[in-house]
């Protein structure tokens, strides 16, 4: 199983360039504080790099599937 990343939308795209808005939509992030799980592949890492100031990223523990709820502390 490939590693996965938990990406959380933490800062608004208001007043940000259009390419940053498009990257956030492509990652599946629509609303503040929304979290998505994506595969850890080079093109996802590249998108995260473009909007690193707007998101928080954590690696998902092994065995946690993309469709499963992730326990928050």
Backbone as XML, in Angstrom:
<?xml version="1.0"?>
<chain id="A" units="angstrom">
  <residue number="1" name="UNK">
    <atom name="N" x="0.846" y="-1.182" z="0.000"/>
    <atom name="CA" x="0.000" y="0.000" z="0.000"/>
    <atom name="C" x="0.891" y="1.245" z="0.000"/>
  </residue>
  <residue number="2" name="UNK">
    <atom name="N" x="0.567" y="2.210" z="-0.841"/>
    <atom name="CA" x="1.332" y="3.451" z="-0.923"/>
    <atom name="C" x="1.064" y="4.321" z="0.303"/>
  </residue>
  <residue number="3" name="UNK">
    <atom name="N" x="2.035" y="5.128" z="0.650"/>
    <atom name="CA" x="1.847" y="6.069" z="1.754"/>
    <atom name="C" x="0.758" y="7.054" z="1.376"/>
  </residue>
  <residue number="4" name="UNK">
    <atom name="N" x="0.148" y="7.636" z="2.400"/>
    <atom name="CA" x="-0.888" y="8.623" z="2.149"/>
    <atom name="C" x="-0.619" y="9.868" z="2.975"/>
  </residue>
  <residue number="5" name="UNK">
    <atom name="N" x="-1.145" y="10.978" z="2.508"/>
    <atom name="CA" x="-0.981" y="12.254" z="3.178"/>
    <atom name="C" x="-2.338" y="12.816" z="3.559"/>
  </residue>
  <residue number="6" name="UNK">
    <atom name="N" x="-2.417" y="13.376" z="4.749"/>
    <atom name="CA" x="-3.614" y="14.053" z="5.215"/>
    <atom name="C" x="-3.360" y="15.549" z="5.019"/>
  </residue>
  <residue number="7" name="UNK">
    <atom name="N" x="-4.167" y="16.180" z="4.186"/>
    <atom name="CA" x="-3.978" y="17.590" z="3.840"/>
    <atom name="C" x="-5.154" y="18.381" z="4.400"/>
  </residue>
  <residue number="8" name="UNK">
    <atom name="N" x="-4.868" y="19.391" z="5.220"/>
    <atom name="CA" x="-5.904" y="20.205" z="5.840"/>
    <atom name="C" x="-5.795" y="21.645" z="5.352"/>
  </residue>
  <residue number="9" name="UNK">
    <atom name="N" x="-6.913" y="22.198" z="4.935"/>
    <atom name="CA" x="-7.025" y="23.575" z="4.428"/>
    <atom name="C" x="-7.087" y="24.495" z="5.640"/>
  </residue>
  <residue number="10" name="UNK">
    <atom name="N" x="-6.037" y="25.315" z="5.875"/>
    <atom name="CA" x="-5.979" y="26.135" z="7.083"/>
    <atom name="C" x="-6.013" y="27.640" z="6.848"/>
  </residue>
  <residue number="11" name="UNK">
    <atom name="N" x="-5.753" y="28.097" z="5.620"/>
    <atom name="CA" x="-5.745" y="29.533" z="5.350"/>
    <atom name="C" x="-6.489" y="29.804" z="4.043"/>
  </residue>
  <residue number="12" name="UNK">
    <atom name="N" x="-7.282" y="30.856" z="4.024"/>
    <atom name="CA" x="-8.142" y="31.171" z="2.893"/>
    <atom name="C" x="-7.370" y="31.537" z="1.626"/>
  </residue>
  <residue number="13" name="UNK">
    <atom name="N" x="-7.997" y="31.267" z="0.478"/>
    <atom name="CA" x="-7.411" y="31.630" z="-0.808"/>
    <atom name="C" x="-7.894" y="33.004" z="-1.275"/>
  </residue>
  <residue number="14" name="UNK">
    <atom name="N" x="-8.672" y="33.701" z="-0.458"/>
    <atom name="CA" x="-9.103" y="35.053" z="-0.813"/>
    <atom name="C" x="-7.857" y="35.914" z="-1.011"/>
  </residue>
  <residue number="15" name="UNK">
    <atom name="N" x="-7.853" y="36.712" z="-2.039"/>
    <atom name="CA" x="-6.730" y="37.597" z="-2.390"/>
    <atom name="C" x="-5.480" y="36.833" z="-2.820"/>
  </residue>
  <residue number="16" name="UNK">
    <atom name="N" x="-5.624" y="35.577" z="-3.167"/>
    <atom name="CA" x="-4.486" y="34.785" z="-3.643"/>
    <atom name="C" x="-4.592" y="34.658" z="-5.160"/>
  </residue>
  <residue number="17" name="UNK">
    <atom name="N" x="-3.483" y="34.373" z="-5.837"/>
    <atom name="CA" x="-3.518" y="34.227" z="-7.296"/>
    <atom name="C" x="-4.416" y="33.061" z="-7.736"/>
  </residue>
  <residue number="18" name="UNK">
    <atom name="N" x="-4.896" y="33.156" z="-8.956"/>
    <atom name="CA" x="-5.810" y="32.147" z="-9.504"/>
    <atom name="C" x="-5.193" y="30.753" z="-9.512"/>
  </residue>
  <residue number="19" name="UNK">
    <atom name="N" x="-3.903" y="30.626" z="-9.794"/>
    <atom name="CA" x="-3.299" y="29.294" z="-9.839"/>
    <atom name="C" x="-3.351" y="28.615" z="-8.476"/>
  </residue>
  <residue number="20" name="UNK">
    <atom name="N" x="-3.252" y="29.381" z="-7.378"/>
    <atom name="CA" x="-3.350" y="28.781" z="-6.046"/>
    <atom name="C" x="-4.772" y="28.295" z="-5.783"/>
  </residue>
  <residue number="21" name="UNK">
    <atom name="N" x="-5.756" y="29.037" z="-6.230"/>
    <atom name="CA" x="-7.157" y="28.619" z="-6.075"/>
    <atom name="C" x="-7.410" y="27.320" z="-6.837"/>
  </residue>
  <residue number="22" name="UNK">
    <atom name="N" x="-6.849" y="27.232" z="-8.047"/>
    <atom name="CA" x="-7.033" y="26.026" z="-8.861"/>
    <atom name="C" x="-6.348" y="24.817" z="-8.251"/>
  </residue>
  <residue number="23" name="UNK">
    <atom name="N" x="-5.190" y="25.023" z="-7.667"/>
    <atom name="CA" x="-4.476" y="23.916" z="-7.020"/>
    <atom name="C" x="-5.285" y="23.403" z="-5.833"/>
  </residue>
  <residue number="24" name="UNK">
    <atom name="N" x="-5.846" y="24.298" z="-5.042"/>
    <atom name="CA" x="-6.652" y="23.885" z="-3.882"/>
    <atom name="C" x="-7.859" y="23.070" z="-4.344"/>
  </residue>
  <residue number="25" name="UNK">
    <atom name="N" x="-8.513" y="23.507" z="-5.417"/>
    <atom name="CA" x="-9.659" y="22.757" z="-5.946"/>
    <atom name="C" x="-9.217" y="21.392" z="-6.465"/>
  </residue>
  <residue number="26" name="UNK">
    <atom name="N" x="-8.069" y="21.347" z="-7.124"/>
    <atom name="CA" x="-7.567" y="20.081" z="-7.666"/>
    <atom name="C" x="-7.221" y="19.096" z="-6.551"/>
  </residue>
  <residue number="27" name="UNK">
    <atom name="N" x="-6.799" y="19.603" z="-5.412"/>
    <atom name="CA" x="-6.531" y="18.737" z="-4.265"/>
    <atom name="C" x="-7.825" y="18.264" z="-3.606"/>
  </residue>
  <residue number="28" name="UNK">
    <atom name="N" x="-8.936" y="18.883" z="-3.954"/>
    <atom name="CA" x="-10.228" y="18.498" z="-3.382"/>
    <atom name="C" x="-10.597" y="19.317" z="-2.170"/>
  </residue>
  <residue number="29" name="UNK">
    <atom name="N" x="-9.916" y="20.434" z="-1.963"/>
    <atom name="CA" x="-10.180" y="21.288" z="-0.811"/>
    <atom name="C" x="-11.096" y="22.431" z="-1.220"/>
  </residue>
  <residue number="30" name="UNK">
    <atom name="N" x="-12.256" y="22.501" z="-0.587"/>
    <atom name="CA" x="-13.256" y="23.505" z="-0.940"/>
    <atom name="C" x="-13.496" y="24.499" z="0.199"/>
  </residue>
  <residue number="31" name="UNK">
    <atom name="N" x="-13.456" y="24.028" z="1.455"/>
    <atom name="CA" x="-13.798" y="24.857" z="2.610"/>
    <atom name="C" x="-12.659" y="24.860" z="3.631"/>
  </residue>
  <residue number="32" name="UNK">
    <atom name="N" x="-12.531" y="25.946" z="4.381"/>
    <atom name="CA" x="-11.538" y="26.018" z="5.446"/>
    <atom name="C" x="-11.745" y="24.879" z="6.442"/>
  </residue>
  <residue number="33" name="UNK">
    <atom name="N" x="-10.664" y="24.372" z="6.953"/>
    <atom name="CA" x="-10.620" y="23.294" z="7.951"/>
    <atom name="C" x="-11.073" y="21.946" z="7.401"/>
  </residue>
  <residue number="34" name="UNK">
    <atom name="N" x="-11.234" y="21.853" z="6.086"/>
    <atom name="CA" x="-11.562" y="20.581" z="5.465"/>
    <atom name="C" x="-10.280" y="19.762" z="5.343"/>
  </residue>
  <residue number="35" name="UNK">
    <atom name="N" x="-10.388" y="18.455" z="5.531"/>
    <atom name="CA" x="-9.240" y="17.564" z="5.429"/>
    <atom name="C" x="-9.517" y="16.494" z="4.383"/>
  </residue>
  <residue number="36" name="UNK">
    <atom name="N" x="-8.527" y="16.245" z="3.536"/>
    <atom name="CA" x="-8.618" y="15.180" z="2.541"/>
    <atom name="C" x="-7.389" y="14.286" z="2.677"/>
  </residue>
  <residue number="37" name="UNK">
    <atom name="N" x="-7.524" y="13.049" z="2.205"/>
    <atom name="CA" x="-6.410" y="12.106" z="2.209"/>
    <atom name="C" x="-6.070" y="11.799" z="0.762"/>
  </residue>
  <residue number="38" name="UNK">
    <atom name="N" x="-4.809" y="11.986" z="0.411"/>
    <atom name="CA" x="-4.338" y="11.740" z="-0.951"/>
    <atom name="C" x="-3.107" y="10.849" z="-0.908"/>
  </residue>
  <residue number="39" name="UNK">
    <atom name="N" x="-2.886" y="10.122" z="-2.005"/>
    <atom name="CA" x="-1.687" y="9.292" z="-2.124"/>
    <atom name="C" x="-0.446" y="10.160" z="-2.136"/>
  </residue>
  <residue number="40" name="UNK">
    <atom name="N" x="0.627" y="9.653" z="-1.557"/>
    <atom name="CA" x="1.902" y="10.368" z="-1.530"/>
    <atom name="C" x="2.659" y="10.062" z="-2.816"/>
  </residue>
  <residue number="41" name="UNK">
    <atom name="N" x="2.342" y="10.830" z="-3.861"/>
    <atom name="CA" x="2.982" y="10.671" z="-5.167"/>
    <atom name="C" x="3.581" y="12.025" z="-5.565"/>
  </residue>
  <residue number="42" name="UNK">
    <atom name="N" x="4.540" y="12.016" z="-6.485"/>
    <atom name="CA" x="5.242" y="13.260" z="-6.827"/>
    <atom name="C" x="4.343" y="14.420" z="-7.252"/>
  </residue>
  <residue number="43" name="UNK">
    <atom name="N" x="3.313" y="14.177" z="-8.058"/>
    <atom name="CA" x="2.490" y="15.291" z="-8.516"/>
    <atom name="C" x="1.640" y="15.879" z="-7.395"/>
  </residue>
  <residue number="44" name="UNK">
    <atom name="N" x="1.237" y="15.077" z="-6.412"/>
    <atom name="CA" x="0.513" y="15.621" z="-5.262"/>
    <atom name="C" x="1.481" y="16.432" z="-4.403"/>
  </residue>
  <residue number="45" name="UNK">
    <atom name="N" x="2.701" y="15.936" z="-4.214"/>
    <atom name="CA" x="3.721" y="16.690" z="-3.476"/>
    <atom name="C" x="3.993" y="18.033" z="-4.149"/>
  </residue>
  <residue number="46" name="UNK">
    <atom name="N" x="4.009" y="18.049" z="-5.476"/>
    <atom name="CA" x="4.229" y="19.290" z="-6.216"/>
    <atom name="C" x="3.110" y="20.290" z="-5.995"/>
  </residue>
  <residue number="47" name="UNK">
    <atom name="N" x="1.865" y="19.806" z="-5.987"/>
    <atom name="CA" x="0.732" y="20.689" z="-5.739"/>
    <atom name="C" x="0.791" y="21.242" z="-4.319"/>
  </residue>
  <residue number="48" name="UNK">
    <atom name="N" x="1.141" y="20.382" z="-3.362"/>
    <atom name="CA" x="1.249" y="20.825" z="-1.970"/>
    <atom name="C" x="2.339" y="21.889" z="-1.850"/>
  </residue>
  <residue number="49" name="UNK">
    <atom name="N" x="3.430" y="21.708" z="-2.556"/>
    <atom name="CA" x="4.533" y="22.678" z="-2.512"/>
    <atom name="C" x="4.067" y="24.069" z="-2.971"/>
  </residue>
  <residue number="50" name="UNK">
    <atom name="N" x="3.189" y="24.104" z="-3.980"/>
    <atom name="CA" x="2.682" y="25.375" z="-4.501"/>
    <atom name="C" x="1.807" y="26.128" z="-3.498"/>
  </residue>
  <residue number="51" name="UNK">
    <atom name="N" x="1.110" y="25.385" z="-2.614"/>
    <atom name="CA" x="0.188" y="26.019" z="-1.664"/>
    <atom name="C" x="0.562" y="25.697" z="-0.214"/>
  </residue>
  <residue number="52" name="UNK">
    <atom name="N" x="1.842" y="25.457" z="0.032"/>
    <atom name="CA" x="2.288" y="25.032" z="1.362"/>
    <atom name="C" x="1.951" y="26.032" z="2.462"/>
  </residue>
  <residue number="53" name="UNK">
    <atom name="N" x="1.775" y="27.308" z="2.121"/>
    <atom name="CA" x="1.434" y="28.340" z="3.091"/>
    <atom name="C" x="-0.068" y="28.351" z="3.416"/>
  </residue>
  <residue number="54" name="UNK">
    <atom name="N" x="-0.857" y="27.561" z="2.695"/>
    <atom name="CA" x="-2.304" y="27.513" z="2.906"/>
    <atom name="C" x="-2.782" y="26.200" z="3.530"/>
  </residue>
  <residue number="55" name="UNK">
    <atom name="N" x="-1.902" y="25.204" z="3.622"/>
    <atom name="CA" x="-2.309" y="23.878" z="4.094"/>
    <atom name="C" x="-1.353" y="23.353" z="5.166"/>
  </residue>
  <residue number="56" name="UNK">
    <atom name="N" x="-1.840" y="22.363" z="5.905"/>
    <atom name="CA" x="-1.008" y="21.578" z="6.817"/>
    <atom name="C" x="-1.030" y="20.152" z="6.296"/>
  </residue>
  <residue number="57" name="UNK">
    <atom name="N" x="0.116" y="19.485" z="6.342"/>
    <atom name="CA" x="0.222" y="18.129" z="5.793"/>
    <atom name="C" x="0.788" y="17.202" z="6.857"/>
  </residue>
  <residue number="58" name="UNK">
    <atom name="N" x="0.162" y="16.020" z="6.988"/>
    <atom name="CA" x="0.633" y="14.966" z="7.890"/>
    <atom name="C" x="0.611" y="13.654" z="7.141"/>
  </residue>
  <residue number="59" name="UNK">
    <atom name="N" x="1.534" y="12.767" z="7.473"/>
    <atom name="CA" x="1.498" y="11.427" z="6.897"/>
    <atom name="C" x="0.462" y="10.615" z="7.666"/>
  </residue>
  <residue number="60" name="UNK">
    <atom name="N" x="-0.310" y="9.825" z="6.940"/>
    <atom name="CA" x="-1.329" y="8.969" z="7.547"/>
    <atom name="C" x="-0.663" y="7.671" z="7.976"/>
  </residue>
  <residue number="61" name="UNK">
    <atom name="N" x="-0.960" y="7.190" z="9.190"/>
    <atom name="CA" x="-0.382" y="5.923" z="9.640"/>
    <atom name="C" x="-0.731" y="4.769" z="8.707"/>
  </residue>
  <residue number="62" name="UNK">
    <atom name="N" x="0.173" y="3.808" z="8.573"/>
    <atom name="CA" x="-0.059" y="2.629" z="7.723"/>
    <atom name="C" x="-1.331" y="1.922" z="8.164"/>
  </residue>
  <residue number="63" name="UNK">
    <atom name="N" x="-2.071" y="1.406" z="7.202"/>
    <atom name="CA" x="-3.276" y="0.645" z="7.501"/>
    <atom name="C" x="-4.535" y="1.487" z="7.533"/>
  </residue>
  <residue number="64" name="UNK">
    <atom name="N" x="-4.398" y="2.818" z="7.500"/>
    <atom name="CA" x="-5.574" y="3.676" z="7.463"/>
    <atom name="C" x="-5.909" y="3.937" z="6.017"/>
  </residue>
  <residue number="65" name="UNK">
    <atom name="N" x="-7.080" y="3.483" z="5.578"/>
    <atom name="CA" x="-7.469" y="3.619" z="4.182"/>
    <atom name="C" x="-7.971" y="5.004" z="3.847"/>
  </residue>
  <residue number="66" name="UNK">
    <atom name="N" x="-8.044" y="5.300" z="2.551"/>
    <atom name="CA" x="-8.489" y="6.615" z="2.100"/>
    <atom name="C" x="-9.953" y="6.864" z="2.453"/>
  </residue>
  <residue number="67" name="UNK">
    <atom name="N" x="-10.778" y="5.833" z="2.464"/>
    <atom name="CA" x="-12.188" y="6.000" z="2.747"/>
    <atom name="C" x="-12.524" y="5.957" z="4.223"/>
  </residue>
  <residue number="68" name="UNK">
    <atom name="N" x="-11.539" y="5.750" z="5.076"/>
    <atom name="CA" x="-11.797" y="5.624" z="6.505"/>
    <atom name="C" x="-11.645" y="6.951" z="7.213"/>
  </residue>
  <residue number="69" name="UNK">
    <atom name="N" x="-12.358" y="7.072" z="8.348"/>
    <atom name="CA" x="-12.253" y="8.260" z="9.176"/>
    <atom name="C" x="-10.932" y="8.203" z="9.929"/>
  </residue>
  <residue number="70" name="UNK">
    <atom name="N" x="-10.266" y="9.344" z="10.028"/>
    <atom name="CA" x="-8.990" y="9.412" z="10.729"/>
    <atom name="C" x="-9.233" y="9.998" z="12.104"/>
  </residue>
  <residue number="71" name="UNK">
    <atom name="N" x="-8.743" y="9.319" z="13.133"/>
    <atom name="CA" x="-8.939" y="9.755" z="14.502"/>
    <atom name="C" x="-8.122" y="11.014" z="14.775"/>
  </residue>
  <residue number="72" name="UNK">
    <atom name="N" x="-8.765" y="12.019" z="15.349"/>
    <atom name="CA" x="-8.104" y="13.290" z="15.644"/>
    <atom name="C" x="-7.897" y="13.424" z="17.161"/>
  </residue>
  <residue number="73" name="UNK">
    <atom name="N" x="-6.753" y="13.963" z="17.530"/>
    <atom name="CA" x="-6.463" y="14.148" z="18.961"/>
    <atom name="C" x="-6.973" y="15.484" z="19.447"/>
  </residue>
</chain>
